[in-house]
């Protein structure tokens, strides 16, 4: 193994090279952002809602305990700060780049899947009645019995996006990735029985769970929406993490795949150079032996 230390791979020395290798991944991230914007612009499916169905959809119309702008802060900025702190400690640009890339993929893939399902399902939120009829007077089609909403179009549109919970899926995607990242860094599965390490790993998941609970408390989601959103987020986060890092229980779980690949390539190049040097030395000795046999340079009586 070549003598290569983590501190020798910084943003300044290797940042541009690592980013170029994953240029196509960053382009895919931009594509995911475009798709996410489109999914939020289009109109979701307006599921049939009859008068007798309104019994479970008359919860009060409340604000958000966790505002929409707060979700990226929790799901992206909080894990990013932890990743950045680790970079300043170890100076490993491979870990920094792969962690940020994995985090963004976790959140954006989850967001696209979540909003695609929201638009396709069109499940009404628990407060749908007050979104549809802000004056409290229900109006229904005399033939089909479907609702004829009188509220603001933007509010009604949002009322058809209950399943799954976006707040919850985003939170579990970002904080689930963070939990896996931390578990690898502190070697939580080192079989030494340090339960305190588990508490550290469970903390981000607890925060994500509280975000999901707030969505039920605010009457923006049914419990099934929150459960599905959490399951979706943690599943995508797991796949994205394993794309860039070994499993946390692996002996090399503390570092990204890219770092170990770089070490393997460096070792291979080192061995190739040593082999080339040995072949060159052997060729030189053979040449001297032939020359001495032919009387050339007889003053150097070299023999193999």
MIDOSE-1310 file (N, C-alpha, C; in nm, 2 decimals, decimal comma, always signed):
residues 304
xxxx	+0,08/-0,12/+0,00/+0,00/+0,00/+0,00/+0,09/+0,12/+0,00; +0,07/+0,22/-0,09/+0,15/+0,34/-0,10/+0,13/+0,43/+0,02; +0,22/+0,50/+0,06/+0,21/+0,59/+0,18/+0,14/+0,72/+0,14; +0,00/+0,71/+0,14/-0,08/+0,82/+0,10/-0,17/+0,85/+0,22
xxxx	-0,17/+0,98/+0,26/-0,25/+1,02/+0,38/-0,37/+1,10/+0,33; -0,48/+1,09/+0,41/-0,60/+1,17/+0,38/-0,58/+1,31/+0,36; -0,49/+1,37/+0,45/-0,47/+1,51/+0,44/-0,40/+1,56/+0,32; -0,36/+1,47/+0,23/-0,29/+1,52/+0,11/-0,39/+1,53/-0,01
xxxx	-0,52/+1,52/+0,02/-0,62/+1,53/-0,09/-0,72/+1,64/-0,05; -0,69/+1,76/-0,09/-0,78/+1,87/-0,05/-0,85/+1,93/-0,17; -0,94/+2,02/-0,14/-1,01/+2,09/-0,25/-0,92/+2,15/-0,35; -0,81/+2,21/-0,30/-0,72/+2,28/-0,39/-0,64/+2,18/-0,47
xxxx	-0,60/+2,07/-0,41/-0,51/+1,98/-0,49/-0,59/+1,88/-0,58; -0,71/+1,84/-0,54/-0,78/+1,73/-0,61/-0,92/+1,77/-0,64; -0,97/+1,88/-0,59/-1,11/+1,91/-0,61/-1,16/+1,92/-0,75; -1,09/+1,99/-0,84/-1,13/+2,00/-0,98/-1,13/+1,86/-1,05
xxxx	-1,03/+1,78/-1,02/-1,02/+1,65/-1,08/-1,13/+1,56/-1,05; -1,17/+1,56/-0,92/-1,28/+1,48/-0,87/-1,41/+1,52/-0,93; -1,43/+1,65/-0,94/-1,55/+1,71/-1,00/-1,57/+1,67/-1,14; -1,45/+1,68/-1,22/-1,46/+1,64/-1,36/-1,50/+1,50/-1,38
xxxx	-1,45/+1,41/-1,30/-1,48/+1,27/-1,31/-1,63/+1,24/-1,30; -1,70/+1,33/-1,21/-1,84/+1,31/-1,19/-1,92/+1,42/-1,26; -1,87/+1,48/-1,37/-1,94/+1,59/-1,43/-2,08/+1,54/-1,48; -2,10/+1,42/-1,53/-2,23/+1,37/-1,58/-2,33/+1,36/-1,46
xxxx	-2,27/+1,33/-1,34/-2,36/+1,32/-1,23/-2,42/+1,45/-1,19; -2,34/+1,56/-1,20/-2,39/+1,69/-1,17/-2,49/+1,74/-1,27; -2,47/+1,70/-1,39/-2,57/+1,73/-1,50/-2,70/+1,66/-1,47; -2,69/+1,54/-1,42/-2,82/+1,47/-1,39/-2,89/+1,54/-1,27
xxxx	-2,81/+1,59/-1,18/-2,87/+1,67/-1,07/-2,95/+1,79/-1,12; -2,89/+1,86/-1,22/-2,96/+1,97/-1,28/-3,09/+1,93/-1,35; -3,08/+1,81/-1,41/-3,20/+1,76/-1,48/-3,31/+1,73/-1,38; -3,27/+1,67/-1,26/-3,37/+1,64/-1,16/-3,43/+1,76/-1,11
xxxx	-3,36/+1,87/-1,10/-3,41/+2,00/-1,05/-3,52/+2,05/-1,15; -3,49/+2,04/-1,28/-3,59/+2,08/-1,38/-3,71/+2,00/-1,37; -3,70/+1,87/-1,36/-3,81/+1,78/-1,35/-3,90/+1,81/-1,22; -3,83/+1,84/-1,11/-3,90/+1,88/-0,99/-3,98/+2,01/-1,01
xxxx	-3,92/+2,10/-1,08/-4,00/+2,23/-1,10/-4,12/+2,20/-1,18; -4,11/+2,12/-1,29/-4,22/+2,09/-1,37/-4,33/+2,02/-1,29; -4,29/+1,92/-1,21/-4,39/+1,85/-1,13/-4,47/+1,94/-1,03; -4,41/+2,05/-0,99/-4,48/+2,14/-0,90/-4,56/+2,24/-0,98
xxxx	-4,54/+2,25/-1,11/-4,62/+2,35/-1,19/-4,74/+2,28/-1,24; -4,74/+2,16/-1,28/-4,85/+2,09/-1,34/-4,96/+2,07/-1,24; -5,08/+2,05/-1,29/-5,20/+2,03/-1,21/-5,21/+1,89/-1,16; -5,23/+1,86/-1,04/-5,24/+1,72/-0,99/-5,37/+1,66/-1,03
xxxx	-5,38/+1,53/-1,02/-5,51/+1,46/-1,05/-5,61/+1,50/-0,95; -5,73/+1,54/-0,99/-5,84/+1,58/-0,90/-5,93/+1,46/-0,88; -5,90/+1,40/-0,77/-5,98/+1,28/-0,73/-6,12/+1,31/-0,70; -6,22/+1,22/-0,73/-6,36/+1,24/-0,69/-6,37/+1,25/-0,54
xxxx	-6,44/+1,36/-0,50/-6,47/+1,38/-0,36/-6,62/+1,41/-0,34; -6,69/+1,31/-0,29/-6,83/+1,33/-0,27/-6,86/+1,39/-0,13; -6,99/+1,43/-0,11/-7,03/+1,49/+0,01/-7,01/+1,40/+0,13; -7,04/+1,27/+0,11/-7,02/+1,18/+0,22/-6,88/+1,15/+0,26
xxxx	-6,79/+1,18/+0,17/-6,64/+1,16/+0,19/-6,58/+1,28/+0,27; -6,65/+1,39/+0,29/-6,60/+1,51/+0,35/-6,59/+1,49/+0,50; -6,65/+1,38/+0,56/-6,65/+1,36/+0,70/-6,50/+1,36/+0,76; -6,41/+1,29/+0,68/-6,27/+1,28/+0,73/-6,18/+1,39/+0,67
xxxx	-6,24/+1,49/+0,60/-6,17/+1,60/+0,54/-6,20/+1,74/+0,59; -6,26/+1,74/+0,71/-6,30/+1,87/+0,76/-6,22/+1,92/+0,88; -6,09/+1,87/+0,88/-6,00/+1,92/+0,99/-5,97/+2,07/+0,96; -5,93/+2,15/+1,06/-5,91/+2,29/+1,05/-5,79/+2,32/+0,95
xxxx	-5,80/+2,43/+0,88/-5,70/+2,47/+0,79/-5,60/+2,55/+0,87; -5,48/+2,50/+0,89/-5,38/+2,56/+0,97/-5,25/+2,59/+0,89; -5,16/+2,66/+0,95/-5,03/+2,69/+0,89/-4,94/+2,57/+0,91; -4,81/+2,59/+0,87/-4,71/+2,48/+0,88/-4,62/+2,51/+1,00
xxxx	-4,61/+2,41/+1,09/-4,52/+2,42/+1,20/-4,38/+2,43/+1,14; -4,35/+2,34/+1,05/-4,22/+2,35/+0,97/-4,25/+2,41/+0,84; -4,21/+2,54/+0,81/-4,24/+2,60/+0,68/-4,17/+2,53/+0,57; -4,22/+2,56/+0,45/-4,16/+2,50/+0,33/-4,01/+2,53/+0,32
xxxx	-3,97/+2,65/+0,35/-3,83/+2,69/+0,33/-3,75/+2,62/+0,44; -3,81/+2,57/+0,55/-3,74/+2,50/+0,65/-3,70/+2,36/+0,62; -3,77/+2,30/+0,52/-3,73/+2,16/+0,49/-3,60/+2,15/+0,43; -3,56/+2,24/+0,33/-3,42/+2,23/+0,28/-3,32/+2,25/+0,38
xxxx	-3,35/+2,34/+0,48/-3,25/+2,37/+0,59/-3,23/+2,24/+0,67; -3,34/+2,17/+0,70/-3,32/+2,04/+0,78/-3,26/+1,93/+0,69; -3,31/+1,91/+0,57/-3,28/+1,80/+0,49/-3,14/+1,81/+0,42; -3,10/+1,94/+0,39/-2,98/+1,96/+0,31/-2,87/+2,03/+0,39
xxxx	-2,91/+2,15/+0,44/-2,81/+2,23/+0,51/-2,75/+2,17/+0,64; -2,83/+2,10/+0,72/-2,79/+2,04/+0,84/-2,69/+1,93/+0,81; -2,72/+1,83/+0,72/-2,62/+1,73/+0,68/-2,50/+1,79/+0,62; -2,51/+1,89/+0,54/-2,40/+1,96/+0,47/-2,30/+2,01/+0,57
xxxx	-2,35/+2,07/+0,68/-2,27/+2,13/+0,78/-2,18/+2,02/+0,85; -2,25/+1,91/+0,88/-2,17/+1,80/+0,94/-2,07/+1,74/+0,84; -2,10/+1,73/+0,71/-2,00/+1,68/+0,62/-1,89/+1,78/+0,60; -1,92/+1,91/+0,61/-1,81/+2,01/+0,60/-1,72/+2,01/+0,72
xxxx	-1,77/+1,99/+0,83/-1,69/+1,98/+0,95/-1,60/+1,86/+0,94; -1,65/+1,75/+0,89/-1,56/+1,63/+0,88/-1,45/+1,66/+0,78; -1,48/+1,74/+0,67/-1,37/+1,77/+0,58/-1,26/+1,85/+0,64; -1,30/+1,95/+0,72/-1,20/+2,03/+0,79/-1,11/+1,95/+0,89
xxxx	-1,17/+1,84/+0,94/-1,09/+1,76/+1,03/-1,00/+1,66/+0,96; -1,04/+1,60/+0,85/-0,96/+1,50/+0,78/-0,90/+1,55/+0,65; -0,95/+1,66/+0,59/-0,90/+1,71/+0,46/-0,90/+1,61/+0,35; -1,02/+1,54/+0,34/-1,04/+1,44/+0,24/-1,14/+1,49/+0,14
xxxx	-1,10/+1,54/+0,02/-1,19/+1,59/-0,08/-1,27/+1,48/-0,14; -1,22/+1,36/-0,14/-1,30/+1,25/-0,20/-1,43/+1,23/-0,11; -1,41/+1,23/+0,02/-1,52/+1,21/+0,11/-1,62/+1,33/+0,10; -1,57/+1,45/+0,09/-1,65/+1,57/+0,08/-1,74/+1,57/-0,05
xxxx	-1,67/+1,54/-0,16/-1,74/+1,54/-0,29/-1,85/+1,43/-0,29; -1,81/+1,31/-0,26/-1,90/+1,20/-0,27/-2,02/+1,22/-0,17; -1,99/+1,27/-0,05/-2,10/+1,29/+0,05/-2,20/+1,39/+0,00; -2,15/+1,50/-0,05/-2,24/+1,61/-0,10/-2,32/+1,56/-0,22
xxxx	-2,25/+1,49/-0,31/-2,32/+1,43/-0,43/-2,43/+1,33/-0,38; -2,40/+1,24/-0,29/-2,49/+1,15/-0,24/-2,61/+1,21/-0,17; -2,58/+1,31/-0,09/-2,69/+1,38/-0,02/-2,78/+1,45/-0,12; -2,73/+1,52/-0,22/-2,82/+1,59/-0,31/-2,90/+1,49/-0,40
xxxx	-2,84/+1,38/-0,43/-2,91/+1,28/-0,51/-3,02/+1,22/-0,42; -2,99/+1,19/-0,29/-3,09/+1,14/-0,20/-3,22/+1,23/-0,20; -3,19/+1,36/-0,18/-3,30/+1,45/-0,16/-3,38/+1,47/-0,29; -3,30/+1,49/-0,40/-3,37/+1,53/-0,53/-3,44/+1,41/-0,59
xxxx	-3,38/+1,29/-0,58/-3,45/+1,17/-0,63/-3,58/+1,15/-0,55; -3,57/+1,16/-0,42/-3,69/+1,15/-0,33/-3,79/+1,25/-0,37; -3,75/+1,38/-0,39/-3,84/+1,48/-0,42/-3,92/+1,46/-0,55; -3,85/+1,41/-0,65/-3,91/+1,38/-0,78/-4,01/+1,27/-0,77
xxxx	-3,97/+1,16/-0,70/-4,06/+1,05/-0,68/-4,18/+1,09/-0,60; -4,16/+1,16/-0,50/-4,27/+1,21/-0,41/-4,37/+1,29/-0,49; -4,32/+1,39/-0,56/-4,41/+1,48/-0,63/-4,48/+1,42/-0,75; -4,41/+1,32/-0,81/-4,47/+1,25/-0,92/-4,59/+1,16/-0,87
xxxx	-4,57/+1,10/-0,75/-4,68/+1,02/-0,69/-4,79/+1,12/-0,64; -4,76/+1,23/-0,59/-4,86/+1,33/-0,54/-4,95/+1,37/-0,66; -4,89/+1,40/-0,77/-4,97/+1,45/-0,89/-5,05/+1,33/-0,95; -5,00/+1,21/-0,94/-5,07/+1,10/-1,00/-5,19/+1,05/-0,91
xxxx	-5,17/+1,05/-0,78/-5,27/+1,00/-0,69/-5,38/+1,11/-0,66; -5,34/+1,23/-0,63/-5,43/+1,34/-0,61/-5,52/+1,32/-0,48; -5,46/+1,26/-0,38/-5,54/+1,24/-0,25/-5,56/+1,37/-0,18; -5,69/+1,40/-0,14/-5,72/+1,52/-0,07/-5,66/+1,52/+0,07
xxxx	-5,61/+1,64/+0,11/-5,56/+1,66/+0,25/-5,67/+1,65/+0,35; -5,64/+1,63/+0,48/-5,74/+1,63/+0,58/-5,82/+1,76/+0,60; -5,76/+1,87/+0,55/-5,83/+2,00/+0,56/-5,89/+2,04/+0,43; -5,92/+1,94/+0,34/-5,96/+1,97/+0,21/-6,09/+2,05/+0,20
xxxx	-6,18/+2,02/+0,29/-6,31/+2,09/+0,29/-6,30/+2,24/+0,30; -6,21/+2,29/+0,39/-6,19/+2,43/+0,41/-6,11/+2,49/+0,30; -6,03/+2,41/+0,23/-5,96/+2,46/+0,11/-6,06/+2,48/+0,00; -6,15/+2,39/-0,01/-6,25/+2,39/-0,12/-6,36/+2,49/-0,10
xxxx	-6,41/+2,49/+0,03/-6,52/+2,58/+0,06/-6,47/+2,67/+0,18; -6,40/+2,78/+0,15/-6,35/+2,87/+0,26/-6,47/+2,93/+0,34; -6,59/+2,94/+0,28/-6,70/+3,00/+0,35/-6,78/+2,90/+0,43; -6,74/+2,77/+0,42/-6,80/+2,67/+0,49/-6,93/+2,61/+0,43
xxxx	-6,96/+2,66/+0,31/-7,09/+2,62/+0,24/-7,05/+2,52/+0,13; -7,08/+2,40/+0,14/-7,04/+2,30/+0,04/-7,13/+2,31/-0,08; -7,07/+2,29/-0,20/-7,14/+2,30/-0,33/-7,10/+2,17/-0,40; -7,19/+2,10/-0,45/-7,17/+1,97/-0,52/-7,24/+1,96/-0,65
xxxx	-7,18/+1,88/-0,74/-7,25/+1,86/-0,87/-7,38/+1,78/-0,85; -7,49/+1,83/-0,91/-7,62/+1,77/-0,89/-7,62/+1,63/-0,95; -7,54/+1,60/-1,05/-7,54/+1,47/-1,12/-7,44/+1,37/-1,06; -7,31/+1,41/-1,06/-7,21/+1,32/-1,01/-7,19/+1,33/-0,86
xxxx	-7,22/+1,44/-0,80/-7,20/+1,45/-0,66/-7,06/+1,50/-0,62; -6,98/+1,53/-0,72/-6,84/+1,57/-0,70/-6,84/+1,72/-0,65; -6,74/+1,75/-0,58/-6,73/+1,89/-0,52/-6,71/+1,99/-0,63; -6,77/+2,11/-0,61/-6,75/+2,23/-0,69/-6,68/+2,34/-0,60
xxxx	-6,55/+2,33/-0,60/-6,48/+2,42/-0,51/-6,50/+2,57/-0,54; -6,51/+2,65/-0,44/-6,52/+2,79/-0,45/-6,40/+2,87/-0,40; -6,30/+2,80/-0,35/-6,18/+2,86/-0,29/-6,08/+2,90/-0,40; -5,97/+2,95/-0,35/-5,86/+2,99/-0,44/-5,80/+2,87/-0,51
xxxx	-5,77/+2,89/-0,64/-5,72/+2,78/-0,72/-5,59/+2,72/-0,66; -5,50/+2,81/-0,62/-5,37/+2,76/-0,57/-5,39/+2,68/-0,44; -5,48/+2,72/-0,36/-5,50/+2,65/-0,23/-5,57/+2,52/-0,26; -5,66/+2,51/-0,35/-5,73/+2,39/-0,39/-5,63/+2,29/-0,45
xxxx	-5,54/+2,34/-0,54/-5,44/+2,26/-0,60/-5,35/+2,19/-0,50; -5,31/+2,27/-0,40/-5,23/+2,21/-0,29/-5,30/+2,11/-0,21; -5,43/+2,12/-0,21/-5,52/+2,03/-0,13/-5,53/+1,89/-0,19; -5,49/+1,88/-0,32/-5,49/+1,75/-0,38/-5,35/+1,68/-0,38
xxxx	-5,26/+1,72/-0,29/-5,13/+1,66/-0,28/-5,10/+1,60/-0,15; -5,18/+1,52/-0,09/-5,16/+1,47/+0,04/-5,07/+1,35/+0,04; -5,08/+1,26/-0,06/-5,00/+1,14/-0,05/-4,89/+1,13/-0,16; -4,76/+1,10/-0,11/-4,71/+1,09/+0,02/-4,67/+1,23/+0,08
xxxx	-4,62/+1,23/+0,20/-4,58/+1,36/+0,26/-4,45/+1,40/+0,21; -4,44/+1,52/+0,15/-4,31/+1,57/+0,10/-4,22/+1,61/+0,21; -4,27/+1,68/+0,31/-4,19/+1,72/+0,42/-4,12/+1,60/+0,48; -4,20/+1,49/+0,50/-4,14/+1,37/+0,56/-4,04/+1,30/+0,48
xxxx	-4,07/+1,29/+0,35/-3,98/+1,21/+0,26/-3,85/+1,29/+0,24; -3,86/+1,42/+0,23/-3,73/+1,50/+0,22/-3,65/+1,49/+0,34; -3,72/+1,50/+0,46/-3,64/+1,49/+0,58/-3,58/+1,36/+0,60; -3,65/+1,25/+0,58/-3,59/+1,12/+0,59/-3,48/+1,09/+0,49
xxxx	-3,49/+1,15/+0,37/-3,39/+1,13/+0,27/-3,26/+1,20/+0,31; -3,27/+1,33/+0,36/-3,15/+1,40/+0,40/-3,09/+1,35/+0,53; -3,18/+1,34/+0,63/-3,13/+1,30/+0,76/-3,10/+1,15/+0,77; -3,17/+1,07/+0,69/-3,14/+0,93/+0,68/-3,00/+0,91/+0,62
xxxx	-2,96/+0,99/+0,52/-2,83/+0,99/+0,46/-2,73/+1,03/+0,57; -2,76/+1,13/+0,64/-2,67/+1,18/+0,75/-2,65/+1,07/+0,85; -2,75/+1,00/+0,89/-2,74/+0,89/+0,99/-2,65/+0,78/+0,94; -2,66/+0,74/+0,81/-2,57/+0,64/+0,76/-2,42/+0,70/+0,75
xxxx	-2,41/+0,82/+0,71/-2,28/+0,89/+0,70/-2,21/+0,89/+0,84; -2,28/+0,93/+0,94/-2,22/+0,93/+1,08/-2,19/+0,79/+1,13; -2,28/+0,70/+1,10/-2,25/+0,56/+1,15/-2,13/+0,50/+1,09; -2,09/+0,54/+0,96/-1,97/+0,49/+0,90/-1,85/+0,56/+0,96
xxxx	-1,86/+0,69/+0,99/-1,75/+0,77/+1,04/-1,71/+0,73/+1,19; -1,81/+0,70/+1,27/-1,78/+0,67/+1,41/-1,77/+0,52/+1,43; -1,78/+0,44/+1,32/-1,77/+0,30/+1,33/-1,87/+0,24/+1,43; -2,00/+0,27/+1,41/-2,10/+0,24/+1,51/-2,12/+0,08/+1,52
xxxx	-2,08/+0,01/+1,41/-2,10/-0,13/+1,41/-1,96/-0,20/+1,43; -1,88/-0,15/+1,52/-1,75/-0,21/+1,54/-1,75/-0,33/+1,64; -1,87/-0,37/+1,68/-1,89/-0,49/+1,77/-1,83/-0,47/+1,91; -1,81/-0,34/+1,95/-1,76/-0,32/+2,08/-1,87/-0,28/+2,18
xxxx	-2,00/-0,27/+2,13/-2,11/-0,25/+2,22/-2,12/-0,11/+2,28; -2,08/-0,01/+2,21/-2,09/+0,13/+2,25/-2,23/+0,18/+2,21; -2,33/+0,17/+2,30/-2,46/+0,22/+2,27/-2,47/+0,37/+2,25; -2,38/+0,44/+2,31/-2,38/+0,59/+2,29/-2,37/+0,62/+2,14
xxxx	-2,30/+0,54/+2,06/-2,28/+0,57/+1,92/-2,42/+0,55/+1,85; -2,50/+0,45/+1,89/-2,63/+0,44/+1,84/-2,72/+0,56/+1,86; -2,71/+0,62/+1,98/-2,79/+0,74/+2,01/-2,75/+0,85/+1,92; -2,63/+0,86/+1,89/-2,58/+0,97/+1,79/-2,65/+0,95/+1,66
xxxx	-2,65/+0,82/+1,61/-2,70/+0,79/+1,48/-2,85/+0,80/+1,48; -2,92/+0,77/+1,59/-3,07/+0,78/+1,59/-3,12/+0,93/+1,60; -3,03/+1,02/+1,64/-3,07/+1,16/+1,66/-3,13/+1,22/+1,53; -3,06/+1,21/+1,41/-3,11/+1,26/+1,29/-3,25/+1,20/+1,25
xxxx	-3,26/+1,07/+1,28/-3,38/+1,00/+1,24/-3,50/+1,05/+1,33; -3,47/+1,08/+1,46/-3,57/+1,14/+1,55/-3,62/+1,27/+1,50; -3,52/+1,35/+1,45/-3,56/+1,49/+1,40/-3,65/+1,47/+1,28; -3,62/+1,37/+1,19/-3,70/+1,35/+1,07/-3,84/+1,30/+1,11
xxxx	-3,85/+1,21/+1,21/-3,97/+1,16/+1,26/-4,06/+1,27/+1,32; -4,00/+1,37/+1,39/-4,08/+1,48/+1,45/-4,13/+1,57/+1,34; -4,05/+1,58/+1,23/-4,11/+1,66/+1,11/-4,23/+1,59/+1,06; -4,23/+1,46/+1,04/-4,34/+1,39/+1,00/-4,46/+1,40/+1,09
xxxx	-4,44/+1,39/+1,22/-4,55/+1,41/+1,32/-4,61/+1,54/+1,31; -4,53/+1,65/+1,28/-4,58/+1,78/+1,27/-4,68/+1,79/+1,16; -4,66/+1,71/+1,05/-4,75/+1,72/+0,94/-4,89/+1,67/+0,97; -4,90/+1,57/+1,06/-5,02/+1,51/+1,10/-5,09/+1,61/+1,20
xxxx	-5,01/+1,67/+1,29/-5,06/+1,76/+1,39/-5,12/+1,89/+1,32; -5,06/+1,93/+1,20/-5,10/+2,05/+1,13/-5,22/+2,02/+1,04; -5,26/+1,89/+1,03/-5,37/+1,84/+0,95/-5,35/+1,86/+0,80; -5,22/+1,86/+0,76/-5,18/+1,86/+0,62/-5,17/+1,72/+0,56
xxxx	-5,16/+1,62/+0,65/-5,14/+1,49/+0,60/-5,21/+1,39/+0,69; -5,25/+1,28/+0,62/-5,30/+1,16/+0,70/-5,18/+1,08/+0,75; -5,20/+1,00/+0,84/-5,08/+0,92/+0,90/-5,02/+0,83/+0,79; -5,10/+0,78/+0,70/-5,05/+0,69/+0,59/-4,96/+0,77/+0,50
xxxx	-4,99/+0,90/+0,48/-4,90/+0,98/+0,40/-4,76/+1,00/+0,46; -4,76/+1,02/+0,59/-4,63/+1,04/+0,66/-4,55/+0,91/+0,66; -4,62/+0,80/+0,69/-4,55/+0,67/+0,69/-4,49/+0,63/+0,55; -4,57/+0,65/+0,45/-4,52/+0,63/+0,31/-4,40/+0,72/+0,28
xxxx	-4,41/+0,85/+0,32/-4,30/+0,94/+0,29/-4,18/+0,91/+0,36; -4,19/+0,87/+0,49/-4,07/+0,83/+0,56/-4,00/+0,71/+0,50; -4,08/+0,61/+0,46/-4,03/+0,48/+0,41/-3,96/+0,51/+0,27; -4,02/+0,60/+0,19/-3,96/+0,64/+0,06/-3,83/+0,71/+0,08
xxxx	-3,83/+0,80/+0,17/-3,70/+0,88/+0,20/-3,59/+0,80/+0,24; -3,61/+0,71/+0,34/-3,50/+0,63/+0,40/-3,45/+0,53/+0,30; -3,54/+0,48/+0,21/-3,51/+0,38/+0,11/-3,41/+0,44/+0,01; -3,45/+0,56/-0,04/-3,37/+0,63/-0,14/-3,24/+0,67/-0,08
xxxx	-3,24/+0,71/+0,04/-3,11/+0,75/+0,11/-3,02/+0,64/+0,12; -3,07/+0,52/+0,15/-2,99/+0,40/+0,16/-2,92/+0,36/+0,03; -3,00/+0,36/-0,08/-2,95/+0,33/-0,21/-2,84/+0,43/-0,25; -2,87/+0,56/-0,23/-2,77/+0,66/-0,27/-2,64/+0,66/-0,19
xxxx	-2,66/+0,63/-0,06/-2,54/+0,62/+0,03/-2,45/+0,50/-0,02; -2,51/+0,39/-0,04/-2,43/+0,27/-0,08/-2,37/+0,29/-0,22; -2,42/+0,38/-0,30/-2,36/+0,41/-0,43/-2,22/+0,47/-0,42; -2,20/+0,55/-0,31/-2,08/+0,62/-0,29/-1,99/+0,57/-0,17
xxxx	-2,05/+0,50/-0,08/-1,98/+0,46/+0,04/-2,00/+0,31/+0,07; -1,91/+0,24/+0,13/-1,93/+0,10/+0,17/-2,04/+0,10/+0,28; -2,10/-0,02/+0,31/-2,19/-0,03/+0,42/-2,13/+0,02/+0,55; -2,20/+0,08/+0,64/-2,15/+0,13/+0,77/-2,08/+0,02/+0,85
xxxx	-2,13/-0,11/+0,84/-2,07/-0,22/+0,91/-1,94/-0,27/+0,85; -1,91/-0,23/+0,73/-1,79/-0,27/+0,66/-1,66/-0,22/+0,73; -1,55/-0,29/+0,72/-1,43/-0,25/+0,79/-1,38/-0,12/+0,73; -1,41/-0,09/+0,60/-1,37/+0,03/+0,53/-1,49/+0,13/+0,52
xxxx	-1,59/+0,11/+0,61/-1,71/+0,19/+0,61/-1,69/+0,34/+0,64; -1,57/+0,38/+0,68/-1,54/+0,52/+0,72/-1,51/+0,60/+0,60; -1,48/+0,54/+0,48/-1,44/+0,62/+0,36/-1,52/+0,59/+0,24; -1,52/+0,68/+0,14/-1,59/+0,66/+0,02/-1,52/+0,56/-0,08
xxxx	-1,60/+0,50/-0,17/-1,54/+0,40/-0,27/-1,43/+0,47/-0,35; -1,45/+0,60/-0,38/-1,36/+0,67/-0,47/-1,22/+0,68/-0,41; -1,22/+0,69/-0,28/-1,09/+0,70/-0,21/-1,01/+0,57/-0,22; -1,08/+0,46/-0,20/-1,01/+0,33/-0,20/-0,98/+0,29/-0,34
xxxx	-1,06/+0,34/-0,44/-1,02/+0,31/-0,58/-0,89/+0,39/-0,62; -0,88/+0,51/-0,57/-0,76/+0,59/-0,59/-0,64/+0,53/-0,53; -0,65/+0,47/-0,41/-0,54/+0,40/-0,35/-0,50/+0,28/-0,43; -0,60/+0,20/-0,47/-0,57/+0,08/-0,55/-0,50/+0,12/-0,68
xxxx	-0,54/+0,23/-0,75/-0,48/+0,27/-0,87/-0,34/+0,31/-0,84; -0,32/+0,39/-0,73/-0,18/+0,43/-0,70/-0,09/+0,31/-0,67; -0,14/+0,21/-0,60/-0,06/+0,10/-0,57/-0,03/+0,02/-0,70; -0,13/+0,01/-0,79/-0,10/-0,06/-0,91/+0,00/+0,01/-1,00
xxxx	+0,00/+0,15/-1,00/+0,10/+0,22/-1,08/+0,23/+0,21/-1,01; +0,24/+0,21/-0,88/+0,36/+0,19/-0,81/+0,43/+0,06/-0,84; +0,35/-0,05/-0,84/+0,40/-0,18/-0,87/+0,44/-0,19/-1,02; +0,37/-0,12/-1,11/+0,41/-0,13/-1,25/+0,54/-0,06/-1,27
xxxx	+0,56/+0,06/-1,20/+0,69/+0,13/-1,21/+0,80/+0,05/-1,16; +0,78/-0,02/-1,04/+0,89/-0,11/-0,99/+0,92/-0,22/-1,08; +0,82/-0,28/-1,14/+0,84/-0,39/-1,23/+0,92/-0,34/-1,36; +0,89/-0,22/-1,41/+0,96/-0,17/-1,52/+1,10/-0,14/-1,49
xxxx	+1,13/-0,09/-1,37/+1,26/-0,06/-1,32/+1,35/-0,19/-1,31; +1,28/-0,30/-1,26/+1,35/-0,42/-1,25/+1,39/-0,48/-1,39; +1,29/-0,47/-1,48/+1,31/-0,52/-1,62/+1,43/-0,44/-1,68; +1,43/-0,31/-1,66/+1,54/-0,22/-1,72/+1,67/-0,26/-1,66
xxxx	+1,68/-0,29/-1,53/+1,81/-0,33/-1,47/+1,85/-0,46/-1,52; +1,76/-0,56/-1,54/+1,79/-0,69/-1,59/+1,85/-0,68/-1,73; +1,78/-0,59/-1,81/+1,82/-0,57/-1,95/+1,96/-0,52/-1,96; +1,99/-0,42/-1,87/+2,13/-0,36/-1,87/+2,23/-0,46/-1,83
xxxx	+2,20/-0,55/-1,73/+2,30/-0,65/-1,69/+2,32/-0,75/-1,80; +2,21/-0,79/-1,87/+2,23/-0,88/-1,98/+2,31/-0,82/-2,10; +2,29/-0,69/-2,12/+2,37/-0,62/-2,22/+2,52/-0,62/-2,19; +2,55/-0,59/-2,06/+2,69/-0,60/-2,01/+2,75/-0,73/-2,03
xxxx	+2,67/-0,84/-2,00/+2,72/-0,97/-2,01/+2,76/-1,01/-2,15; +2,67/-0,97/-2,25/+2,69/-1,00/-2,39/+2,81/-0,92/-2,44; +2,83/-0,80/-2,40/+2,94/-0,71/-2,44/+3,07/-0,77/-2,39; +3,07/-0,82/-2,27/+3,20/-0,87/-2,21/+3,23/-1,00/-2,28
xxxx	+3,14/-1,08/-2,32/+3,16/-1,20/-2,40/+3,22/-1,17/-2,54; +3,18/-1,06/-2,59/+3,22/-1,03/-2,73/+3,35/-0,94/-2,73; +3,41/-0,92/-2,61/+3,53/-0,85/-2,60/+3,52/-0,70/-2,60; +3,39/-0,65/-2,59/+3,37/-0,51/-2,58/+3,37/-0,47/-2,44
xxxx	+3,45/-0,37/-2,41/+3,46/-0,32/-2,27/+3,52/-0,43/-2,18; +3,63/-0,49/-2,23/+3,68/-0,60/-2,15/+3,74/-0,56/-2,02; +3,76/-0,43/-2,00/+3,80/-0,39/-1,87/+3,70/-0,41/-1,76; +3,57/-0,43/-1,80/+3,46/-0,45/-1,70/+3,42/-0,60/-1,70
xxxx	+3,49/-0,67/-1,63/+3,46/-0,82/-1,63/+3,34/-0,86/-1,56; +3,22/-0,82/-1,60/+3,10/-0,85/-1,54/+3,05/-0,99/-1,58; +3,00/-1,06/-1,49/+2,94/-1,19/-1,52/+2,81/-1,20/-1,44; +2,71/-1,27/-1,50/+2,58/-1,29/-1,44/+2,59/-1,41/-1,35
